Amino acid sequence: MKKNPFFMVLFTLALLISCADADERYAQESSETQASNRAKYVFAYITDLENNLLTTRATSLNGKTWNSGSTIRIKFLNGSSFAQNKVKEVAAEWLNYANLKFEYVDSSENADVKIAFHWNNEQVSWSSIGIDCKSIAQNVPSMNIMLFDENDSNEINSEDFAAIILREFGHVLGLVFEHQGPDSKFNWNVARVRNYFLAQAWTSAQIDNLLTIYNTSQTNYSQFDDESIMLLYFPDFLTTDGKGSKWNSKLSEMDKEFISTLYSGKPIEIPHTVNLKYTQDNGTTNYQYTGVRVGEYYWVNNNFYHQVPGAWENSYPITQARLDKYLPCARLDISQYQINIADFERYYGIYYCRASVDYMSQNGKMFENQNTIASNWELPSAVDFQQLFAMCPFSVSTDEVLREADVRFALSPKLNDNPLAFNISDPTGGPYRTYWFMTGDNIDIYDFNMMPGGAKLNGTTNWNNGVDDPHPGVIGDIYHLFYTVGYYTKESNVYIHDYLDTKNPYSYHWFNVRWCRKLTDAELGYKLYINGAQTDIKKLALTEAVPSGYSELAKGYIRGFYVQYILDNPSPVYTVSDIVRLAGNVSDLTKNNW
């Protein structure tokens, strides 16, 4: 009989039994555990009895969920009616969000789920995953619930016992643990983890499996949720940054949303815009932004314009004098660009040094609709920008090659959309104009409001603008304003200027920043898979298993074109082979094909 291993919570220090022999040196380092008067936690496990290995995975396993609308038959193999009724009462909370039914039958009847309490004196709570429960023999449990006294009202009515029931029934519904998911946030101190679990008689192979992070093709997943009932308690001292996890006892909002999507087949409603609140100092100061949906993402719809405390760039702010120095380099009359500097910082955004970008990534938190933290708002990767660009229609191309002008039309504000979206002509009648702000159709179709802010120098150097080059500059000077977009990415930065360049060499100059958030599988209600020959893409429900020969379609140009021209189009004119071709022909310097 195979069972996935599951950790448990024991109710009091007296119940630690043999597992309590964990090295006290490590236990003493957890101030949170020392301070807790209501419970002490210890880890235990059940092995895969066939292979003696841990086999946990993350979030929801492909092919393990029940059909939406199913009736799951459940029976108890032992236990008092008091304990059984509590299980029924607590487990029913899942049914408020999942299109399923639980039918409890007599122990003599056949059932899908077989529940035991303290089976063979096992000191562990565990369950088989999803429909795997059905393959367990009728006279042995598919779920074991730790219970020391089946008639003790204090224990049975405790918050801890309810949490165990919710978690084990989450496993029954196909959910698995949060910490091994693709978006896991734990930075393990591997040596300490090994010492901690070796002291509890774990083998090295079992610990290796515990530390495994599974990829998105193996699982259905939502963003990492530190409030999830499926997140285990980990002491702070098991991580390098001192950030463990807390003991969760209730279904989180994301648990409810995910299970509702998993067992209804209906995507969560995703509004076009969401109100955002950014904070980087635990809420001492807050900054208001807006997120807009672009295909499978939310993007902040303007460049960040908040300051990072103590940052280098704060000593080199935008001033009219700096603008006056730059304007002749673009053959622009200084008199035509005397502006409100506060407007400039608001609509073009601040130029950040890399240290500030890293600071925001480490300390910044984004709240959606002002009160719900969304943990996967983050600095984009190059592939995120590629997928964004692929969502831009061919506005100016006639040969089906995506160029910077297509991106510029689709993402930039229209003339007069904001106080700084306007053209400046050369009063001498020369050919040079700021050409970014336009009128017409297919402009700023997502309310993205991309501004051509260029960048700022981080030291003394010469730079080229395409006009009367080179131009000498010092730290804090602007370059390429009106002509170029430069954004930080996790890897380096991207440019939009006469061409797209999503893989620039790492630069220490200062660029604009805006974050994005990938919509989760739960929000989308589907996953995309592509075959090896790249001739077919399948859109599958979250409960469907992956066909042989298919792998999850990665973020980037192919996926963006597929979403725009096939997935979101009721009458697609392109085939999958066509969009693979389109992705290969993008005028992106990174691809070296134009």
N, C-alpha and C positions, 0 to 999 in steps of 0.2 A: 504494500500500500504506500503510495507516494503522498507526502504532504509537504507543502511549502513551509519553511520555518517561520515562526512568528514570535516576536518578543512579547513579553508580558510585564504587567505591573503587579507586584505583590503588595498587599495592603498595609502591612506594618513591618517594622524592623524585625519583630519576632518571627516573621514568616520567611525570612531570607533563606533559611535552611542551608544546604551545602553551598549554594551559589554566593553566600555572603562572605566567602573567603577571599573576595577580590582584594587586591593589594591596597592596604589602607593609605599608602602614600598618595595614590591617585584619588581615592575617595575624599581625602582631606582637602584636595585642591578645588573641590566643587563647593563653593560657598552657597550656591543655590540649594544643593542637596543638604548641606549642613543646616541651613536655615529653615528647611521645611519641617513643620511639626505635624503635618497631616498625613504624609506618606513617605515611604522610602522606595526607591526604584532599583531594580536589578534586572539584568538582561539574562534571558535563557533562550533555548532554541529546541526545535525538533529537527532532526536531520531527514534528508531524503533517504528512507530506509533501504532503498535499492542501491543507491550510489554513494551514500554517506556524504552527500554534498548539500550545501545550501543552494536553493534555486529561486530565491526571491527576485522579483523584477519590480517595475515601477508603474505606479498609477493603475492602469487597466490593461490587462493582457489581451492581445488580439486573439479572437476566436474562443474566448473563455466566457463571454457574457451570454445571458439567456435571451431568447427572443422577446422583444417588447410585447407586453400583454400576457406573458406567461403566468401560469399559476405554479408556484414552487411548493411542493409537498414537503412538510417538515415533521419530524417526530423526535421525541426525547427517549433516550435509552436508559436514563436514570434521573434521579433528582426529585425533590419535593415539589408538590403543586405550587407552593409559595415561590420557589425559584423559577419554575417553568413559566408561571404567569408573569413574573417580572421580565423574563426574556421576551415573551410575546408583546408585552406592553412597550418595552424600549425599542425592540426591533421594528415595530410598526412605524416608527418615525421615518424610516427610509421610504415607506410607501406613500408618504405625503408628496414625494418628488419623483418616484419611479413608477412607471406604468406597469406594475407587477402586482401579483396577489400572493399572500402566504396562506397556505391551507395546512393546519396542524392536524395530524392523523394519529391514531393509536400506534403504540410501539410494535404491535403485531402486523401492521400494514407496511407496504412498500412506500418508501419516501425518497425524495431527492436529497434532502439534507438530514443527517443523523446527528443529533446533539447529545453530548455527554457532559457531565460535571465531574471534574477531578478524576477523570478516567484512569484507572490503574494507578491512582495516586500521582499522576503527572502534575508537576508544579508549573505548568505552562499553559497559556491560552493560545490556541491556534485554529486555523480552518483551512480546508482545501479551497482552491480558487474557482469561483464561478461554477460552470457546468461540470468541472472535475468532481464536484460533490456526488454527482450521479453515479460515478464509476466505483464508489466505495461500497463495500459489502453492507448488507442491511443490518448486520449484527455488530458492527464496529462504527465508531464515530467518524464523521467527516468534519466535525468541529468539537473541540474540547474547550470548556470554559472553566477557568480556575475559580473554585468556590470551596472555602474551608468549612463553612457551616451552612448547610442548605436551609436551616430554619432560623438563622440569625438575622433579625430584621435590620439591624444596623449595617451589617455587611451587604445584604441584598438590596437595601434601599440607598446605598452609598453612591456618590458621584463616580467613584472609581469603578464600581461594578457596572454601572450603566455605560461608562466609556468603553469597557471591554466588550460589552454586548454590541454596541454600535460598530466598533472596529471589526469584530469577527463577522458581523453580518455585511459589512462593507466588503470583506473578502468573498463572502458568498455571492455578492452581486458582481464580482469580477474585479474589484478594486484591490490594488496592492500598495506597498509602502511608498511614501512620498520621497524618502531620502535617496532612492536609487534611480530617480527619474532623470530625464535629459536635462532638466533645469535645476537640478539639485544645487543647493547653495552651501553645502558643508565643505570646509577646508580641513580635512582630517589630519591630525597628528598621527601618522601611521604607526610610529613606534609605540606611542601611548595607547592607541587602539589595540595594537597587538598585545601589549602587556596586560591591558585591562581584561581582554577576553581570554587570553591564555590562562590568567589567574582563575577563570571560571570554567576551565577544562575544554575550551574551544581548541580545535586543531588549526594549524596554519592554513590548510586548504579552505576551511570554513570561513576563516577571517578574510581570506582573499575574496571569496564570493560576497561577503558582507560589504566590502569596499567597492564592488563593481558598480559602475554606472552604465545603465542600459540605454541604447540609442532609440530614436523615435520610431524606427521601423519595427521594433519589437513590441511597442506599446501604443496604446492610446493615452494621451496625456493632456493635462491642462497646465497652466503655468504653476510654478512651485508655490505652494500654499502653506505658510507657516502656522495657519490656524486649523489645518485639516485634521479631522479625526484619524486619518490614516498616517499621520506623522508620529513616529515614535519619539519617546523622550530620550535625548542624549545629553549627558552632562557637558558643561562648557569645556571642561579640561580635555575632552577628546578631540578638540579642534585647535588649529594653530592660531586662530584669531579670537579664541575664547568665546565663540558663538555657537552654543549647542542648540537645543530645542526645548520648548516647554511642554508640560503635560496638558494635552488638549482633551477635553471631555465632552464636547458637543460637535455637531455637524457645523462646518463652516459654511459661509454663503457660497463659496466655490464648490464645496462638496455637493450642496443642493443643486447648483446649476449644472454641474458635470453629470450627476446621476440622472437628472431630468432629461438632459440631452441624450445620454446613453440609452435611456429606455423610453424615449418618445419618438426619436427620429426627426425631431424638429429643432433646427438651430436656435440658439439663444438670439433674441432680438438685439441687433447691433446698430445703434443709432449712428447717423453720419458724423455727429460731433459729440464730444464728451468734455465736460468742464474738468480742468486739471488744477491741482495745487501742488507746487513743487516746494520742498523744504530740504535744507541740507544741514540744519543745526538742531534737529529734534524738535522742530516746530517753533523755535524762537522767532524766526522770520519765515513768511510764506510768500510765494510768488504765483500769480494767476496766469495760466496758459489755457489753450484750447487744443484738443486733439481732434483730428479729422480722419475719417476712414478713407484709405486708398487700397482697394482690393482686399488683401488678406492682412492688412496692417492698420494700426493707428499711427499717425505721425503728429508731433507737435506742429501747429500750423504757422509758427513764426520762429525765428532764431531766438535762442535764449538771450535774455537781456538783464539777468540778475548778476550781481557781483559775487565773486568768491572771496571770502574774507582773507585779507593778507596776501592776495595774489599779486604776482609780478605785474600783470597788465594794468592793475589799478593805478600804477604810477605813470602810465602813458595813455591817458584817456583821449578820446576823440575831441578835438577842439576845432574851431573855425580856422585857426592858424594852420593846423595840420591839413585840413581840407584845402585851404588856399595854396599850400605848398604842392599838393598833388594835382590840382585841376589843370595847370599848364602842361603837365606831363601827358594829359589826355587831350590837349589843345582845346580846353574849355575855358570860357571867360569866367574869371573869379566872381564877377558881379552877379552872374546868373545862378550862383549856388551859395547864397548866404542864407543859412537855414537855422532852425531851432535844433540845437544839439541833442536835446532830450528826445525829439522826434527821430533823429538819426539812430540813437541807441535803441529806441523802441522798435523801429521798423527794419533796420539793418541788423540789429543785435550787437552784442559785445564780441570782440575778438579775444579769444582765450588762449593762454599758453597751455602747453601740454600738461603741466603740473595741475592746472585748474581743471582740465578735462578729467584727469585721473581722480582728483578730489571729488568731483561731482559723481563719478562712477562709484566711488567708495562710500560716499556719505549722502548722496542725494536720494530722496524718496519722492515718488510721485503718487498722488492720490487722485483717483477718478471720482468725479461727482462729489468732490470735497471731503469725502469721509472714508472711502474704501481704498486702502493702499493696494497698488498694482505692482507687484514685485518685478515684473519683467519689462517695465519701461527702462530703456537703456540706450547707450551710445550705439548707433548702427554699425554693422559690419559692411564691407564693400558689397557683399551679395544682397544686403537689404536695399542699398541704393540701386543695384542692378535691377532688382524686381520692381522698385519704384519707377525707374526709367522705362521699363518694359510695359508699364501701365499707361504710358503716354501714346496716344494714337499718332499715326503718320499724318501730321498736319501740313507739312511742307515737302515731305519726300514723295517722289513719284516712282521711285525704284524699289520701294519697300525696304529701305535701309534706315534704321532708326538713327537719327543724328541729333546733335545738341540742340538744333533749332526746334525739333519736335518736342524735346524735353522743356526747352525754354517757353514755348507757347503753352504747353499743358500745365506747367507748374507756376509760372510767374503771374503776379497781379496785373490786372488791367490798368490802363492809364487812369490815374486818379483814384485807384482803389484805396490808397493810403496817401498821406501828405507828401511822401517822397517818391511815389510812383509817377514820374513824369519825364518827358524827354527834355534834353538840353541841347539846343543847336549851337553850332559854332558860329558866332556873330560875324566872323570874317568871311563866311560863305564857303569855308573849306569842306572837305568831304567827311570830316569826322563828327559823329554824333553818338550820344549814348542811345543805343538801339534797343535797350532791353524792354522798356515798357510799351505795350502795344494795345491796339484796338482790334476788334474783330471777333470771330467765333473761335471756339476751342481754346480759350485762354483761361488759365487758372481753373480748370474744370473740377478740381477737388478742393478748392479753397486752400491750397497749399501755401501760397504767398511767398514764393521763393524770390529773394532779393539778391542782386548781383553785388555783394559786398566786397569781393576780392579778398584781400588778406592784409596783415600787418607784419612788418619786419621785426625780427627779434634781435637784430644787431646791425652793424654798419656794413652795407653791401651795395653793389650795383644791381639793378633789376631792369627787365625789359617789358615794355607795354605795347610794343608794335608801332610806336610813334616816337621819332627822334630819340632812339635808344643810344646808349644806356642811360638810366637815370640813377644818380647817386642817392642813397637813403641811409637814415640812421634808425636806431631802435624806436619803434612806435609809429613809424611812417606807414601810410597806406599805400598799397599798390594794387592795380587791376580793379579798382572800384569802378562800377558801372558796366564792366565787360566780362567779369568772371565770377563764378560761384566756387567757393572752396569750403568744404565741410570736413571736419574731423571724422574719422572712422576708428574702430577698435584697432585696425592694423596700421593706418597712417592717415591719409586724407584723400578726398575725391575732388576732381575739378570738372567744371562745365565751362568750356571756353573754346569755341571753334570746333571742338570735339569733346567727347566724354572720356574721362580718364578715371577709372575706378581702382587703379592700383598704383597710385603715385609713390615714389620713394618716400620713405619716412622723412617728414619735415618738422623742423622746430619753429617755423614761423607760426604766426597766430591766425587762427581761423574761426569761423562761426561754428556754432554747435546747435543741433536740435536732436532730440531723442525720438525713438519709435518704439512701438510695441507690436510684436507679432500676435495676431489673434490666435487663440488657443484652439485645439481640436474641438473642445467642447463648444466654443463659440461658433466655429465654422460648421460643425456637424458633419464633417467628412474628413477623409485623408486622401491624398493623391499619390499614386504609384505609377512608375514608368518602367517599361520593359527594357531589357539590355540593348536591343537594337534601336531604341528610341523612336519606335514607330507607333506606339500606343501608350496612352495614359488612362488609367482607371481612377474614377472617383468612387470611393468606397465608404459605406457607412462605418461608424466607429466600431460596430460589432462584427464587421466582416473580416475574415482572415485574409492575409496577403496571398495573392496567387503566386505560384511557382514562377521564378524568373523575373519577378517584379521587385523593385526597391522603391523606397519613398522618394518622391520627386523633391529635389533640393531647392532651396530658395535661390533666386537668381533670374537671369533673363528668360530661360525656357519657361519657368513657372509663371513669371509675370505675363509673358505673351499668352500662355495657355489660359490664365485667369481672364485676361482682357478679351481675347478673340474667340475663345471656345467656351469656357466655363460660364462666363457672364453674358454670353451671346446666344439668344434663342435660335438664331439661324446662322451658325458659323460658316464662314466661307473658307477658312483655313483648316487643314488637317494637322495632326500632330507632327508629321514630317515637315510640313510647312513652317510650323513655329520653331522647330529645331533649326531649320534653315534661317529663319529670321534672327534667331538668337546668335547664330554664327556670323551674321553679316552686320551686326551692330557696329556703328562707327565709334568704337571704344579703343582708345590707344592701348589699353591693356591687352586687347586681343590681337593687335598687330596685323589687322586684316583689311585696312582701308587705305 
